[in-house]
Amino acid sequence: MSSGKVLLGVLAGVAAGALLGVLFAPDKGTVTRKKISKKGGAYAEELTDKFNEFLDSITEKFEQVKEDVSDFAGQAHTKSEKAKKEAKASNA
């Protein structure tokens, strides 16, 4: 299971727990709705921040892999050119 799915599950569980706690609180309906709205906004903002951090992490890893592949391809090309030159020199 990926860490992104685990994080999303944990945040969803926390949000659901907080929502149930507020719903069963002994406040008036209007007060409860305001609390839900404020908490929902806070959780949405936190989830957005976590998602952006996750995307940044994935982007960073992708860029590193891309760089590694590019380096590997460059090394392979250099070795290939060297082998061609050696083959031509031995045939001459």
N, CA, C and O atoms as CSV, one atom per row, in Angstrom:
chain,resi,resn,atom,element,x,y,z
A,1,MET,N,N,0.861,-1.172,0.000
A,1,MET,CA,C,0.000,0.000,0.000
A,1,MET,C,C,0.907,1.234,0.000
A,1,MET,O,O,1.881,1.290,0.750
A,2,SER,N,N,0.586,2.212,-0.835
A,2,SER,CA,C,1.445,3.384,-0.931
A,2,SER,C,C,1.222,4.321,0.254
A,2,SER,O,O,0.165,4.336,0.883
A,3,SER,N,N,2.261,5.095,0.527
A,3,SER,CA,C,2.175,6.019,1.662
A,3,SER,C,C,1.117,7.092,1.424
A,3,SER,O,O,0.531,7.603,2.379
A,4,GLY,N,N,0.868,7.436,0.174
A,4,GLY,CA,C,-0.163,8.426,-0.143
A,4,GLY,C,C,-1.546,7.946,0.234
A,4,GLY,O,O,-2.362,8.712,0.746
A,5,LYS,N,N,-1.813,6.657,-0.024
A,5,LYS,CA,C,-3.119,6.094,0.321
A,5,LYS,C,C,-3.276,5.992,1.832
A,5,LYS,O,O,-4.357,6.237,2.368
A,6,VAL,N,N,-2.200,5.631,2.513
A,6,VAL,CA,C,-2.248,5.537,3.973
A,6,VAL,C,C,-2.515,6.907,4.572
A,6,VAL,O,O,-3.354,7.054,5.460
A,7,LEU,N,N,-1.795,7.909,4.080
A,7,LEU,CA,C,-1.968,9.279,4.570
A,7,LEU,C,C,-3.395,9.763,4.323
A,7,LEU,O,O,-4.018,10.361,5.200
A,8,LEU,N,N,-3.899,9.502,3.133
A,8,LEU,CA,C,-5.263,9.914,2.819
A,8,LEU,C,C,-6.269,9.203,3.723
A,8,LEU,O,O,-7.237,9.817,4.173
A,9,GLY,N,N,-6.051,7.929,3.988
A,9,GLY,CA,C,-6.946,7.172,4.878
A,9,GLY,C,C,-6.923,7.704,6.295
A,9,GLY,O,O,-7.966,7.820,6.939
A,10,VAL,N,N,-5.727,8.030,6.785
A,10,VAL,CA,C,-5.606,8.574,8.142
A,10,VAL,C,C,-6.316,9.917,8.241
A,10,VAL,O,O,-7.061,10.166,9.188
A,11,LEU,N,N,-6.081,10.780,7.258
A,11,LEU,CA,C,-6.727,12.095,7.285
A,11,LEU,C,C,-8.246,11.971,7.183
A,11,LEU,O,O,-8.975,12.710,7.845
A,12,ALA,N,N,-8.722,11.048,6.363
A,12,ALA,CA,C,-10.168,10.841,6.249
A,12,ALA,C,C,-10.744,10.334,7.569
A,12,ALA,O,O,-11.832,10.741,7.975
A,13,GLY,N,N,-10.013,9.451,8.232
A,13,GLY,CA,C,-10.465,8.941,9.538
A,13,GLY,C,C,-10.518,10.022,10.591
A,13,GLY,O,O,-11.457,10.087,11.384
A,14,VAL,N,N,-9.502,10.875,10.596
A,14,VAL,CA,C,-9.477,11.989,11.553
A,14,VAL,C,C,-10.635,12.938,11.284
A,14,VAL,O,O,-11.310,13.393,12.207
A,15,ALA,N,N,-10.856,13.231,10.004
A,15,ALA,CA,C,-11.959,14.138,9.643
A,15,ALA,C,C,-13.308,13.543,10.040
A,15,ALA,O,O,-14.168,14.247,10.570
A,16,ALA,N,N,-13.492,12.253,9.785
A,16,ALA,CA,C,-14.762,11.608,10.140
A,16,ALA,C,C,-14.962,11.595,11.656
A,16,ALA,O,O,-16.071,11.825,12.137
A,17,GLY,N,N,-13.907,11.331,12.396
A,17,GLY,CA,C,-14.005,11.336,13.861
A,17,GLY,C,C,-14.351,12.701,14.406
A,17,GLY,O,O,-15.181,12.831,15.306
A,18,ALA,N,N,-13.714,13.716,13.859
A,18,ALA,CA,C,-14.003,15.083,14.311
A,18,ALA,C,C,-15.439,15.473,13.965
A,18,ALA,O,O,-16.130,16.103,14.766
A,19,LEU,N,N,-15.876,15.094,12.775
A,19,LEU,CA,C,-17.242,15.409,12.355
A,19,LEU,C,C,-18.260,14.727,13.269
A,19,LEU,O,O,-19.236,15.351,13.685
A,20,LEU,N,N,-18.041,13.469,13.577
A,20,LEU,CA,C,-18.965,12.763,14.478
A,20,LEU,C,C,-18.945,13.370,15.877
A,20,LEU,O,O,-19.983,13.475,16.529
A,21,GLY,N,N,-17.767,13.765,16.331
A,21,GLY,CA,C,-17.663,14.401,17.649
A,21,GLY,C,C,-18.452,15.688,17.714
A,21,GLY,O,O,-19.112,15.974,18.712
A,22,VAL,N,N,-18.382,16.463,16.647
A,22,VAL,CA,C,-19.109,17.732,16.607
A,22,VAL,C,C,-20.609,17.479,16.488
A,22,VAL,O,O,-21.413,18.174,17.111
A,23,LEU,N,N,-20.981,16.490,15.690
A,23,LEU,CA,C,-22.408,16.197,15.508
A,23,LEU,C,C,-23.082,15.741,16.800
A,23,LEU,O,O,-24.253,16.045,17.027
A,24,PHE,N,N,-22.368,15.031,17.630
A,24,PHE,CA,C,-22.960,14.534,18.864
A,24,PHE,C,C,-22.730,15.481,20.050
A,24,PHE,O,O,-23.088,15.158,21.182
A,25,ALA,N,N,-22.147,16.621,19.791
A,25,ALA,CA,C,-21.929,17.611,20.852
A,25,ALA,C,C,-23.277,18.247,21.237
A,25,ALA,O,O,-24.172,18.352,20.398
A,26,PRO,N,N,-23.422,18.666,22.485
A,26,PRO,CA,C,-24.701,19.219,22.944
A,26,PRO,C,C,-24.859,20.717,22.631
A,26,PRO,O,O,-25.205,21.492,23.522
A,27,ASP,N,N,-24.613,21.129,21.391
A,27,ASP,CA,C,-24.788,22.530,20.988
A,27,ASP,C,C,-26.021,22.665,20.103
A,27,ASP,O,O,-26.585,21.678,19.631
A,28,LYS,N,N,-26.425,23.928,19.891
A,28,LYS,CA,C,-27.523,24.205,18.984
A,28,LYS,C,C,-27.100,23.850,17.564
A,28,LYS,O,O,-25.910,23.767,17.261
A,29,GLY,N,N,-28.070,23.646,16.714
A,29,GLY,CA,C,-27.793,23.286,15.320
A,29,GLY,C,C,-26.956,24.305,14.577
A,29,GLY,O,O,-26.050,23.942,13.827
A,30,THR,N,N,-27.259,25.596,14.783
A,30,THR,CA,C,-26.495,26.631,14.072
A,30,THR,C,C,-25.039,26.644,14.522
A,30,THR,O,O,-24.131,26.807,13.707
A,31,VAL,N,N,-24.824,26.473,15.811
A,31,VAL,CA,C,-23.453,26.447,16.344
A,31,VAL,C,C,-22.720,25.220,15.799
A,31,VAL,O,O,-21.557,25.299,15.403
A,32,THR,N,N,-23.413,24.103,15.789
A,32,THR,CA,C,-22.807,22.864,15.288
A,32,THR,C,C,-22.446,23.006,13.814
A,32,THR,O,O,-21.363,22.589,13.403
A,33,ARG,N,N,-23.326,23.583,13.022
A,33,ARG,CA,C,-23.044,23.769,11.593
A,33,ARG,C,C,-21.850,24.690,11.386
A,33,ARG,O,O,-21.036,24.450,10.493
A,34,LYS,N,N,-21.733,25.729,12.187
A,34,LYS,CA,C,-20.585,26.625,12.082
A,34,LYS,C,C,-19.288,25.882,12.433
A,34,LYS,O,O,-18.261,26.057,11.778
A,35,LYS,N,N,-19.359,25.056,13.470
A,35,LYS,CA,C,-18.176,24.269,13.848
A,35,LYS,C,C,-17.773,23.318,12.720
A,35,LYS,O,O,-16.594,23.185,12.394
A,36,ILE,N,N,-18.775,22.662,12.131
A,36,ILE,CA,C,-18.496,21.743,11.023
A,36,ILE,C,C,-17.857,22.494,9.863
A,36,ILE,O,O,-16.891,22.022,9.263
A,37,SER,N,N,-18.391,23.645,9.556
A,37,SER,CA,C,-17.856,24.441,8.456
A,37,SER,C,C,-16.409,24.849,8.713
A,37,SER,O,O,-15.564,24.737,7.825
A,38,LYS,N,N,-16.122,25.322,9.925
A,38,LYS,CA,C,-14.753,25.740,10.268
A,38,LYS,C,C,-13.803,24.551,10.242
A,38,LYS,O,O,-12.718,24.637,9.668
A,39,LYS,N,N,-14.201,23.447,10.857
A,39,LYS,CA,C,-13.347,22.258,10.897
A,39,LYS,C,C,-13.155,21.689,9.494
A,39,LYS,O,O,-12.059,21.254,9.138
A,40,GLY,N,N,-14.214,21.695,8.708
A,40,GLY,CA,C,-14.112,21.193,7.327
A,40,GLY,C,C,-13.129,22.011,6.517
A,40,GLY,O,O,-12.335,21.460,5.754
A,41,GLY,N,N,-13.177,23.327,6.679
A,41,GLY,CA,C,-12.233,24.199,5.980
A,41,GLY,C,C,-10.798,23.948,6.422
A,41,GLY,O,O,-9.880,23.923,5.603
A,42,ALA,N,N,-10.618,23.764,7.716
A,42,ALA,CA,C,-9.272,23.506,8.245
A,42,ALA,C,C,-8.744,22.167,7.726
A,42,ALA,O,O,-7.583,22.068,7.329
A,43,TYR,N,N,-9.592,21.145,7.728
A,43,TYR,CA,C,-9.161,19.835,7.243
A,43,TYR,C,C,-8.899,19.868,5.737
A,43,TYR,O,O,-7.956,19.240,5.255
A,44,ALA,N,N,-9.720,20.589,5.006
A,44,ALA,CA,C,-9.510,20.696,3.563
A,44,ALA,C,C,-8.177,21.377,3.273
A,44,ALA,O,O,-7.441,20.961,2.377
A,45,GLU,N,N,-7.872,22.421,4.031
A,45,GLU,CA,C,-6.598,23.121,3.847
A,45,GLU,C,C,-5.424,22.208,4.196
A,45,GLU,O,O,-4.419,22.182,3.485
A,46,GLU,N,N,-5.553,21.465,5.286
A,46,GLU,CA,C,-4.489,20.542,5.692
A,46,GLU,C,C,-4.301,19.441,4.653
A,46,GLU,O,O,-3.173,19.078,4.322
A,47,LEU,N,N,-5.403,18.915,4.144
A,47,LEU,CA,C,-5.336,17.880,3.129
A,47,LEU,C,C,-4.684,18.415,1.857
A,47,LEU,O,O,-3.886,17.722,1.225
A,48,THR,N,N,-5.018,19.630,1.487
A,48,THR,CA,C,-4.404,20.254,0.313
A,48,THR,C,C,-2.904,20.400,0.509
A,48,THR,O,O,-2.127,20.107,-0.400
A,49,ASP,N,N,-2.492,20.847,1.684
A,49,ASP,CA,C,-1.059,20.984,1.974
A,49,ASP,C,C,-0.353,19.635,1.886
A,49,ASP,O,O,0.715,19.531,1.283
A,50,LYS,N,N,-0.939,18.612,2.481
A,50,LYS,CA,C,-0.333,17.278,2.453
A,50,LYS,C,C,-0.265,16.741,1.024
A,50,LYS,O,O,0.723,16.121,0.631
A,51,PHE,N,N,-1.321,16.984,0.257
A,51,PHE,CA,C,-1.333,16.523,-1.129
A,51,PHE,C,C,-0.256,17.234,-1.941
A,51,PHE,O,O,0.422,16.610,-2.757
A,52,ASN,N,N,-0.096,18.542,-1.718
A,52,ASN,CA,C,0.949,19.288,-2.422
A,52,ASN,C,C,2.339,18.794,-2.033
A,52,ASN,O,O,3.223,18.706,-2.884
A,53,GLU,N,N,2.539,18.473,-0.759
A,53,GLU,CA,C,3.819,17.908,-0.319
A,53,GLU,C,C,4.061,16.571,-1.003
A,53,GLU,O,O,5.180,16.282,-1.428
A,54,PHE,N,N,3.021,15.759,-1.110
A,54,PHE,CA,C,3.124,14.464,-1.767
A,54,PHE,C,C,3.492,14.647,-3.239
A,54,PHE,O,O,4.367,13.948,-3.751
A,55,LEU,N,N,2.834,15.576,-3.916
A,55,LEU,CA,C,3.145,15.843,-5.328
A,55,LEU,C,C,4.576,16.341,-5.493
A,55,LEU,O,O,5.273,15.938,-6.424
A,56,ASP,N,N,5.012,17.216,-4.592
A,56,ASP,CA,C,6.394,17.705,-4.652
A,56,ASP,C,C,7.377,16.551,-4.492
A,56,ASP,O,O,8.387,16.485,-5.191
A,57,SER,N,N,7.078,15.655,-3.580
A,57,SER,CA,C,7.937,14.496,-3.347
A,57,SER,C,C,8.002,13.613,-4.595
A,57,SER,O,O,9.081,13.186,-5.004
A,58,ILE,N,N,6.859,13.347,-5.187
A,58,ILE,CA,C,6.806,12.521,-6.388
A,58,ILE,C,C,7.539,13.208,-7.533
A,58,ILE,O,O,8.264,12.553,-8.282
A,59,THR,N,N,7.361,14.503,-7.678
A,59,THR,CA,C,8.033,15.251,-8.736
A,59,THR,C,C,9.546,15.195,-8.555
A,59,THR,O,O,10.291,15.013,-9.518
A,60,GLU,N,N,9.986,15.353,-7.318
A,60,GLU,CA,C,11.420,15.301,-7.029
A,60,GLU,C,C,11.993,13.924,-7.366
A,60,GLU,O,O,13.066,13.823,-7.960
A,61,LYS,N,N,11.281,12.875,-6.991
A,61,LYS,CA,C,11.736,11.521,-7.297
A,61,LYS,C,C,11.750,11.280,-8.802
A,61,LYS,O,O,12.671,10.650,-9.322
A,62,PHE,N,N,10.742,11.774,-9.497
A,62,PHE,CA,C,10.680,11.620,-10.949
A,62,PHE,C,C,11.857,12.319,-11.609
A,62,PHE,O,O,12.486,11.758,-12.506
A,63,GLU,N,N,12.160,13.524,-11.179
A,63,GLU,CA,C,13.284,14.265,-11.743
A,63,GLU,C,C,14.601,13.540,-11.487
A,63,GLU,O,O,15.474,13.522,-12.356
A,64,GLN,N,N,14.755,12.945,-10.308
A,64,GLN,CA,C,15.981,12.205,-9.990
A,64,GLN,C,C,16.115,10.984,-10.884
A,64,GLN,O,O,17.198,10.707,-11.401
A,65,VAL,N,N,15.022,10.250,-11.071
A,65,VAL,CA,C,15.053,9.069,-11.939
A,65,VAL,C,C,15.348,9.491,-13.372
A,65,VAL,O,O,16.131,8.838,-14.063
A,66,LYS,N,N,14.740,10.556,-13.815
A,66,LYS,CA,C,14.967,11.068,-15.171
A,66,LYS,C,C,16.449,11.421,-15.366
A,66,LYS,O,O,17.041,11.109,-16.400
A,67,GLU,N,N,17.028,12.065,-14.370
A,67,GLU,CA,C,18.449,12.430,-14.427
A,67,GLU,C,C,19.323,11.179,-14.441
A,67,GLU,O,O,20.291,11.106,-15.199
A,68,ASP,N,N,18.989,10.196,-13.610
A,68,ASP,CA,C,19.751,8.955,-13.569
A,68,ASP,C,C,19.692,8.219,-14.909
A,68,ASP,O,O,20.706,7.712,-15.388
A,69,VAL,N,N,18.517,8.166,-15.504
A,69,VAL,CA,C,18.361,7.504,-16.802
A,69,VAL,C,C,19.152,8.247,-17.869
A,69,VAL,O,O,19.792,7.624,-18.715
A,70,SER,N,N,19.112,9.555,-17.833
A,70,SER,CA,C,19.864,10.359,-18.796
A,70,SER,C,C,21.366,10.110,-18.649
A,70,SER,O,O,22.073,9.957,-19.645
A,71,ASP,N,N,21.848,10.069,-17.404
A,71,ASP,CA,C,23.263,9.783,-17.159
A,71,ASP,C,C,23.623,8.385,-17.672
A,71,ASP,O,O,24.661,8.199,-18.307
A,72,PHE,N,N,22.770,7.421,-17.395
A,72,PHE,CA,C,23.012,6.049,-17.835
A,72,PHE,C,C,23.051,5.977,-19.362
A,72,PHE,O,O,23.915,5.310,-19.932
A,73,ALA,N,N,22.120,6.660,-20.017
A,73,ALA,CA,C,22.086,6.659,-21.477
A,73,ALA,C,C,23.341,7.320,-22.047
A,73,ALA,O,O,23.890,6.858,-23.047
A,74,GLY,N,N,23.784,8.381,-21.421
A,74,GLY,CA,C,25.011,9.046,-21.869
A,74,GLY,C,C,26.218,8.141,-21.722
A,74,GLY,O,O,27.067,8.097,-22.613
A,75,GLN,N,N,26.311,7.424,-20.625
A,75,GLN,CA,C,27.419,6.496,-20.412
A,75,GLN,C,C,27.372,5.357,-21.434
A,75,GLN,O,O,28.405,4.954,-21.969
A,76,ALA,N,N,26.185,4.849,-21.695
A,76,ALA,CA,C,26.037,3.768,-22.672
A,76,ALA,C,C,26.441,4.252,-24.060
A,76,ALA,O,O,27.097,3.526,-24.807
A,77,HIS,N,N,26.055,5.461,-24.399
A,77,HIS,CA,C,26.407,6.024,-25.703
A,77,HIS,C,C,27.918,6.189,-25.813
A,77,HIS,O,O,28.503,5.883,-26.851
A,78,THR,N,N,28.547,6.670,-24.752
A,78,THR,CA,C,30.007,6.840,-24.741
A,78,THR,C,C,30.701,5.491,-24.915
A,78,THR,O,O,31.643,5.379,-25.698
A,79,LYS,N,N,30.250,4.479,-24.200
A,79,LYS,CA,C,30.843,3.149,-24.317
A,79,LYS,C,C,30.629,2.582,-25.721
A,79,LYS,O,O,31.513,1.924,-26.269
A,80,SER,N,N,29.470,2.837,-26.293
A,80,SER,CA,C,29.163,2.358,-27.635
A,80,SER,C,C,30.102,3.006,-28.656
A,80,SER,O,O,30.646,2.327,-29.527
A,81,GLU,N,N,30.281,4.293,-28.544
A,81,GLU,CA,C,31.181,5.011,-29.459
A,81,GLU,C,C,32.621,4.509,-29.304
A,81,GLU,O,O,33.338,4.350,-30.292
A,82,LYS,N,N,33.029,4.266,-28.080
A,82,LYS,CA,C,34.379,3.768,-27.818
A,82,LYS,C,C,34.555,2.378,-28.435
A,82,LYS,O,O,35.592,2.087,-29.031
A,83,ALA,N,N,33.546,1.530,-28.292
A,83,ALA,CA,C,33.601,0.187,-28.872
A,83,ALA,C,C,33.659,0.246,-30.385
A,83,ALA,O,O,34.379,-0.537,-31.004
A,84,LYS,N,N,32.909,1.167,-30.997
A,84,LYS,CA,C,32.938,1.321,-32.457
A,84,LYS,C,C,34.322,1.737,-32.916
A,84,LYS,O,O,34.842,1.196,-33.891
A,85,LYS,N,N,34.924,2.691,-32.225
A,85,LYS,CA,C,36.263,3.148,-32.582
A,85,LYS,C,C,37.291,2.031,-32.440
A,85,LYS,O,O,38.173,1.879,-33.285
A,86,GLU,N,N,37.173,1.253,-31.369
A,86,GLU,CA,C,38.090,0.128,-31.180
A,86,GLU,C,C,37.909,-0.930,-32.261
A,86,GLU,O,O,38.884,-1.517,-32.730
A,87,ALA,N,N,36.643,-1.180,-32.664
A,87,ALA,CA,C,36.365,-2.157,-33.716
A,87,ALA,C,C,36.944,-1.683,-35.042
A,87,ALA,O,O,37.522,-2.482,-35.779
A,88,LYS,N,N,36.802,-0.400,-35.360
A,88,LYS,CA,C,37.362,0.141,-36.603
A,88,LYS,C,C,38.892,0.078,-36.579
A,88,LYS,O,O,39.524,-0.223,-37.591
A,89,ALA,N,N,39.474,0.364,-35.417
A,89,ALA,CA,C,40.932,0.342,-35.307
A,89,ALA,C,C,41.470,-1.083,-35.447
A,89,ALA,O,O,42.544,-1.278,-36.016
A,90,SER,N,N,40.760,-2.057,-34.952
A,90,SER,CA,C,41.237,-3.446,-35.044
A,90,SER,C,C,41.012,-4.020,-36.450
A,90,SER,O,O,41.724,-4.938,-36.857
A,91,ASN,N,N,40.049,-3.502,-37.182
A,91,ASN,CA,C,39.787,-3.953,-38.550
A,91,ASN,C,C,40.727,-3.297,-39.562
A,91,ASN,O,O,40.908,-3.814,-40.664
A,92,ALA,N,N,41.311,-2.191,-39.202
A,92,ALA,CA,C,42.155,-1.460,-40.157
A,92,ALA,C,C,43.531,-2.027,-40.299
A,92,ALA,O,O,44.337,-1.505,-41.069
